Every structure is written in C-alpha cells, then in structure tokens.
C-alpha cells in the first residue's frame, strides 16, 4: 500500500476542515433564518391581536352607545304613546259631550 505524501494529507485535512466550517456556517445561518421567521410571525401575530383588541374596545363603546340610545328612544316612544292615549281620551270625551 502506498503512503500518501505530506501535501496530499495537508490538502485533505484542509478540505475536511473547510467542509466542517461550511456545515457549521450553513447550520447557523439556517437556524438564524428560522429565528428571524419565527420573530416576524410573532410580531405579526402580536400586531393582529392588538388590532383585534382595539376593534373590540371600539365596538364595545359603539354597542354601549347604541344600547343607551335605544333605551332613550324606547322611553320617548312610551311617553308619546301615553300622550297620544290622553289626547285620544280627551277627543272621545269631547265627542260624547257634543
């Protein structure tokens, strides 16, 4: 069996070291890109939840105002119905008296 000369051995060792460093760099880059993607998704999700929470608060305010306005409108309708009944009773009494 032939022995490898010193230059070939050094070349193969340098190649092995280069391949190892390249693999480490590739793995590190892939992990970093995955972390960037995960952080971006987390920021987007947080922004979405903040927007939804803001919309919920705004819609709750609108719903409360609508309920308040509805209550006021129902009270006004009831007041007008009583006034109408009183006026109709007055008109009926006037017709009977005439």
C-alpha positions, 0 to 999 in steps of 0.5 A: 500500500502506498503512503500518501505524501505530506501535501496530499494529507495537508490538502485533505485535512484542509478540505475536511476542515473547510467542509466542517466550517461550511456545515457549521456556517450553513447550520447557523445561518439556517437556524438564524433564518428560522429565528428571524421567521419565527420573530416576524410571525410573532410580531405579526401575530402580536400586531393582529391581536392588538388590532383585534383588541382595539376593534373590540374596545371600539365596538364595545363603546359603539354597542354601549352607545347604541344600547343607551340610545335605544333605551332613550328612544324606547322611553320617548316612544312610551311617553308619546304613546301615553300622550297620544292615549290622553289626547285620544281620551280627551277627543272621545270625551269631547265627542260624547259631550257634543 
